[in-house]
C-alpha cells in the first residue's frame, strides 16, 4: 500500500528516492503548477529534488518554498493546482515521505491516491522543449500574515514554545513575536536532528511542565516535525490531552458540528454533534468538505475549515494563545467532561498483515469493540510499524477491561 493514513511515509533509502521521482511524474499528469516545501530532516533536500525532478521532467511547473511547515505549503497551494510536502511528520529521523495536498488544503482523496498509484509504474517524460519550470518563493510570510489577520492575540501573555527542531521553527516564533507575545523558545533551531522525539506525546515532554511553572507562563505550545500537529500545556504546567484540546477548541469556537476520528473520546459528544471518521487527518478533511464547522483528532491535528482543510498547528498555536489570554485554561480543562482513556502502541514488523489476520477489512481503520459503557479500537498505525490500542470507559475499571480485551485479541496472533 503506497499511501498511509497521512501521505506516503517510510524509511529513507534509494527506493524512496526513486519513488519520489515517479510520484512527481504521476502528479504532474493532472497538476501543472505545484508548490513544494520540506521539513528540516537531513534527507529533505535529496527527496525534494527527486520529487521536483519528476514533476519538471513531465512538464509540470514548481514553486519551491524550501523549509516550511505542512500547513504553510497547504496555504500556498491555494494559488496553485496542488502542493507537496516532503516530510515524515512526527516519525523519527530515519523516515521521510510525501504529503500531497489539494488547493483547499485537504489531503489527496482516496480516488486521487489511487490515480497516482496507477501511474507510478510508468514514466511520463516530456522532451527537452517541454520541460517544466522551477522558481523559488517566500511562502512563509503570506501564511503568517493570514493567521495574524484572522487571530488577534492579547500580547499580555507569556508562553513556552517547543518546535522540536522542526519546520515550525521558521514561522511560529516570528508570528508570536509579531503579536507581542513573550515567548520562551525551546528546540526552535533547524538542526536536522530532533532533540526530543518528534511526536508531541506527554511522555516525550516531561521537562515542559516545570518550565511553565518556574517561568510563570500562561501555557506551552508544542509542535511536531512538520507543525501540522499542535499540543499544549495549561497555566499549571499540565499536559492537555488531545481529547480535551478537541473539546476546548470546539467550545471556544462555538462549533456545534465537529468531525473527529473513531479513537476520540465519547466526551466530545456531550458538547457537539459529531461525525466520526477512520483515524487520519485525510479522512477528517474529506468529511469537512461536506459537513462540520471544526475538525480534529486527539493525536494533535486540528482543522479549521474557514482557514484551510489542512491540519494547521501554527493557526492552532495562535488560537490557543488567544484562548489563554481570555480564559483560565486550567479551570476550563478541570470543568470539561472526562472519561478514563488508555492509549498504547506495540512494535510490530507487519501490523497490516496482523490486523488483516484478525479480520479487519482495512488494517488502518482497525477493529472496534463496543459495549454500553466503553469501547476499544485495535488498529495498524498508518505511519509507523506499530499496532495501536485505544480504550475508553465511563470508569477506570471499564477502560482497563476494554484495553485488556484488545490485548487479548492481539495475543491470538503472534506479532
C-alpha positions in Angstrom: 0.0 0.0 0.0 1.6 3.3 -1.1 -0.4 5.8 1.0 -0.9 5.5 4.7 -3.2 7.5 6.9 -1.2 10.6 6.3 0.5 10.5 2.9 3.5 8.4 1.9 5.9 7.6 4.6 8.8 5.1 5.0 12.4 4.7 6.0 14.7 6.7 3.8 16.7 4.7 1.2 17.3 4.6 -2.5 13.9 3.1 -3.2 12.2 6.1 -1.6 14.2 8.5 -3.8 13.2 6.5 -6.9 9.5 6.5 -5.7 9.6 10.3 -5.2 10.6 10.8 -8.9 7.8 8.5 -10.0 5.2 10.2 -7.7 6.3 13.6 -9.0 5.8 12.4 -12.6 2.4 10.9 -11.8 1.1 14.0 -10.0 2.3 16.2 -12.9 -0.2 14.4 -15.3 -3.1 16.2 -13.7 -1.5 19.1 -11.8 0.7 21.6 -13.8 1.6 24.1 -11.0 2.8 22.5 -7.8 4.2 24.2 -4.6 6.8 22.1 -2.7 8.2 22.5 0.8 10.1 20.3 3.1 10.8 19.8 6.8 14.2 20.1 8.4 15.4 16.5 8.0 18.8 16.0 6.5 17.3 13.8 3.8 14.9 16.5 2.8 17.0 18.2 0.1 17.6 15.0 -1.8 13.9 13.8 -1.6 12.6 17.2 -2.6 14.9 17.3 -5.6 13.7 13.8 -6.6 10.0 14.8 -6.5 10.7 18.1 -8.3 12.7 16.3 -11.0 9.7 14.0 -11.6 7.4 17.0 -12.0 9.7 19.1 -14.2 10.6 16.2 -16.5 6.9 15.5 -17.0 6.1 19.1 -17.9 4.8 20.5 -14.6 5.9 23.8 -13.0 7.3 24.0 -9.5 7.2 26.7 -6.8 9.8 25.8 -4.2 9.4 27.2 -0.7 12.3 25.5 1.0 11.9 24.6 4.7 8.3 25.3 5.7 5.6 23.6 7.7 3.0 21.4 6.1 0.2 23.9 6.7 2.3 26.6 5.1 2.7 24.6 2.0 -1.1 23.9 2.1 -1.8 27.6 2.4 0.5 28.3 -0.6 -1.4 25.6 -2.6 -4.5 27.9 -2.6 -2.9 29.6 -5.6 -1.6 26.5 -7.3 -3.1 23.3 -8.6 -1.6 21.2 -5.8 1.1 21.0 -3.1 3.6 18.5 -2.0 5.2 18.5 1.5 8.4 16.5 1.9 8.1 15.2 5.4 7.7 12.2 7.7 5.8 14.4 10.2 6.4 13.1 13.8 8.3 9.9 12.7 11.9 9.6 13.8 14.8 11.0 11.6 15.4 7.8 9.6 11.9 8.3 8.0 10.8 10.6 5.3 8.0 10.9 2.8 5.5 13.0 0.9 2.1 14.5 1.6 0.0 15.5 -1.4 -2.3 18.5 -0.9 -5.2 20.0 -2.8 -5.7 23.8 -3.2 -8.3 23.8 -0.4 -5.7 22.3 2.0 -7.3 18.9 2.0 -5.1 15.8 1.5 -5.4 13.9 -1.7 -8.6 11.8 -1.5 -8.7 8.0 -1.9 -9.7 8.5 -5.5 -6.7 10.8 -6.2 -4.4 8.5 -4.3 -5.5 5.6 -6.5 -4.9 7.7 -9.6 -1.3 8.4 -8.5 -0.7 4.7 -7.6 -2.0 3.6 -11.1 0.6 5.9 -12.8 3.8 5.5 -10.8 4.9 2.4 -12.7 5.2 4.4 -15.9 7.4 7.4 -16.7 5.7 10.4 -18.3 8.8 12.3 -19.6 8.5 15.3 -21.9 11.1 16.2 -24.5 13.7 18.9 -23.9 11.4 21.6 -25.3 8.5 20.8 -22.9 10.2 20.6 -19.6 8.6 22.4 -16.6 10.0 25.5 -14.9 11.1 25.9 -11.3 11.0 29.1 -9.2 11.6 29.9 -5.6 9.1 31.9 -3.5 8.6 33.1 0.1 5.6 31.0 1.2 6.1 31.7 5.0 5.1 35.4 5.0 1.7 35.0 3.4 0.7 32.2 5.7 1.9 34.1 8.8 0.1 37.3 7.7 -3.1 35.4 7.1 -3.0 34.0 10.7 -2.2 37.3 12.3 -5.1 38.9 10.3 -7.5 36.1 11.4 -6.5 35.6 15.1 -5.9 38.6 17.3 -3.8 37.7 20.4 -3.7 39.7 23.6 0.0 40.4 23.9 -0.1 40.4 27.7 0.7 36.7 28.0 3.9 34.6 28.1 4.4 31.2 26.7 6.9 28.3 26.3 7.2 27.3 22.7 8.8 23.9 21.7 9.1 23.4 18.0 11.0 20.1 18.4 13.7 21.3 15.9 11.0 21.0 13.2 9.7 23.2 10.4 7.6 25.2 12.8 10.8 26.9 13.9 10.7 29.1 10.7 7.3 30.7 11.5 5.8 30.3 14.9 8.5 32.2 16.9 8.3 35.1 14.5 4.5 35.0 14.4 4.3 35.2 18.2 6.9 38.0 18.3 4.8 40.0 15.8 1.8 39.5 18.0 3.8 40.8 21.0 3.6 37.5 22.9 6.5 37.0 25.3 8.0 33.7 24.1 10.5 31.3 25.7 11.8 29.2 22.8 12.9 25.6 23.1 14.3 23.5 20.2 13.5 26.2 17.7 16.6 25.7 15.6 16.7 23.7 12.3 19.4 21.2 13.3 18.2 18.3 11.1 18.1 16.2 14.3 15.3 16.1 16.9 16.4 16.9 20.5 13.3 15.1 21.6 11.1 12.5 19.9 9.1 14.5 17.4 5.7 13.1 18.3 4.1 15.5 20.9 3.2 12.9 23.5 3.3 13.7 27.2 6.0 11.1 27.7 8.3 13.0 25.3 7.7 16.4 27.0 8.5 15.7 30.7 10.6 18.9 31.0 7.9 21.3 29.8 5.5 21.5 32.7 8.3 22.5 35.2 9.4 25.3 32.8 5.8 26.7 32.6 5.6 26.8 36.4 9.1 28.2 37.0 8.7 30.9 34.4 5.1 31.7 35.4 3.9 31.3 31.8 0.2 31.1 30.7 0.7 28.0 28.6 3.1 26.0 26.5 2.8 25.4 22.8 4.2 22.2 21.2 4.8 21.3 17.5 5.9 18.1 15.8 8.3 17.8 12.9 6.2 19.5 10.2 4.0 21.5 12.5 0.7 20.1 11.3 0.2 18.9 14.9 -0.2 21.1 17.9 -0.4 20.1 21.6 -0.4 22.3 24.7 0.2 22.6 28.5 -2.1 24.7 30.7 -1.1 27.5 33.1 -0.5 25.0 35.9 2.1 23.2 33.7 -0.2 20.2 33.0 -0.2 18.5 29.6 -3.6 18.8 27.9 -4.7 15.5 26.3 -5.9 15.7 22.7 -9.4 14.8 23.7 -9.7 17.7 26.0 -8.0 20.0 23.5 -10.6 19.0 20.9 -13.4 19.9 23.3 -11.7 23.2 24.3 -11.3 24.4 20.7 -14.9 23.3 19.9 -16.3 25.2 22.9 -14.3 28.4 22.3 -15.2 28.4 18.6 -18.9 27.7 19.4 -18.7 24.8 16.9 -21.9 22.7 17.1 -20.8 20.3 14.3 -17.5 18.6 14.9 -15.7 16.0 12.8 -13.3 13.7 14.6 -12.0 10.2 14.5 -13.1 6.8 15.9 -10.4 6.9 18.5 -11.5 10.2 20.1 -13.2 10.3 23.5 -17.0 10.0 23.7 -16.9 13.1 25.8 -16.9 15.3 22.7 -20.5 14.2 22.1 -21.5 16.0 25.2 -20.7 19.4 23.7 -21.4 19.0 19.9 -23.0 16.9 17.2 -20.2 14.6 15.9 -19.4 12.8 12.7 -16.6 10.2 13.2 -14.1 9.0 10.5 -11.3 6.4 10.4 -8.1 7.6 12.0 -6.1 10.0 9.8 -6.4 13.7 9.1 -7.1 13.0 5.4 -10.4 11.4 6.4 -11.3 14.3 8.6 -10.6 16.9 5.9 -12.6 14.8 3.4 -15.6 14.8 5.7 -15.3 18.5 6.4 -15.8 19.1 2.6 -19.5 18.4 3.1 -20.2 18.7 6.9 -18.9 20.3 10.0 -17.5 23.6 11.5 -14.4 22.3 13.1 -12.4 19.0 13.0 -9.6 17.3 14.7 -8.1 14.1 16.1 -6.6 13.6 19.6 -3.1 13.0 18.2 -2.9 16.8 17.7 -4.3 17.5 14.2 -6.7 20.5 14.2 -8.6 21.6 11.1 -10.3 25.0 10.8 -12.3 24.8 7.5 -12.8 28.6 7.2 -9.0 28.8 7.1 -7.8 25.6 5.5 -8.7 21.9 5.3 -5.1 21.1 6.2 -4.3 20.5 9.9 -2.7 23.7 10.9 -0.6 23.6 14.0 0.5 27.2 13.5 -3.0 28.5 13.4 -3.9 26.3 16.4 -1.0 27.7 18.4 -2.1 31.3 17.7 -5.7 30.4 18.6 -4.6 28.7 21.8 -2.7 31.9 22.8 -5.9 33.9 22.2 -7.9 31.5 24.4 -5.2 31.7 27.1 -5.4 35.5 27.0 -9.2 35.3 27.7 -9.7 32.2 29.8 -8.0 30.5 32.7 -7.1 27.4 30.8 -6.6 25.2 33.8 -10.0 26.0 35.2 -11.6 25.3 31.8 -9.9 21.9 31.5 -11.0 20.9 35.0 -14.6 21.6 34.1 -14.6 19.6 30.9 -16.2 16.1 30.8 -13.6 13.5 31.4 -13.6 9.7 31.0 -10.6 7.4 31.6 -8.9 6.6 28.3 -6.0 4.3 27.6 -3.7 4.6 24.6 -1.0 2.0 23.9 1.2 1.0 21.0 3.2 -2.2 20.3 6.0 -2.6 17.8 5.1 -4.9 15.0 7.0 -6.0 11.9 3.9 -6.1 9.7 0.9 -4.5 11.5 -1.2 -4.6 8.4 -0.9 -8.3 8.0 -1.7 -8.8 11.7 -4.8 -6.7 11.6 -5.9 -8.5 8.3 -5.4 -11.8 10.1 -7.6 -10.6 12.9 -10.4 -9.8 10.4 -10.0 -6.1 9.8 -11.3 -5.1 6.4 -8.9 -2.1 6.4 -6.0 -2.6 8.8 -5.5 1.2 9.5 -9.2 1.5 10.2 -8.9 -1.4 12.6 -11.4 -3.3 14.7 -13.6 -1.6 17.2 -15.2 -3.4 20.2 -18.1 -1.6 21.7 -20.1 -2.1 24.9 -22.6 0.1 26.7 -20.1 1.9 28.9 -16.9 1.6 26.9 -15.1 0.7 23.7 -11.7 -0.5 22.4 -10.1 0.2 19.0 -7.2 -2.0 17.7 -5.6 -0.8 14.5 -2.5 -0.8 12.5 -0.6 2.5 12.5 -0.7 4.3 9.2 2.6 5.9 9.8 4.8 3.5 11.8 5.4 -0.3 12.2 3.1 -0.4 15.3 -0.3 -1.7 16.4 -2.2 0.8 18.4 -4.8 0.1 21.1 -7.2 2.8 22.4 -9.8 2.0 25.1 -12.2 4.2 27.0 -14.8 3.6 29.7 -17.1 5.6 31.9 -15.0 4.4 34.8 -11.3 3.4 35.0 -12.3 -0.2 35.6 -14.3 -0.4 32.4 -11.5 1.3 30.4 -9.0 -1.2 31.8 -11.2 -4.1 30.9 -11.8 -2.9 27.4 -8.0 -2.4 26.9 -7.4 -5.9 28.1 -9.9 -7.2 25.6 -7.8 -5.5 22.9 -4.6 -7.0 24.2 -6.2 -10.5 24.4 -7.3 -10.2 20.8 -3.7 -9.4 19.8 -2.4 -12.3 21.7 -4.4 -14.7 19.5 -1.9 -13.8 16.8 1.9 -13.5 17.0 3.3 -10.0 16.4 
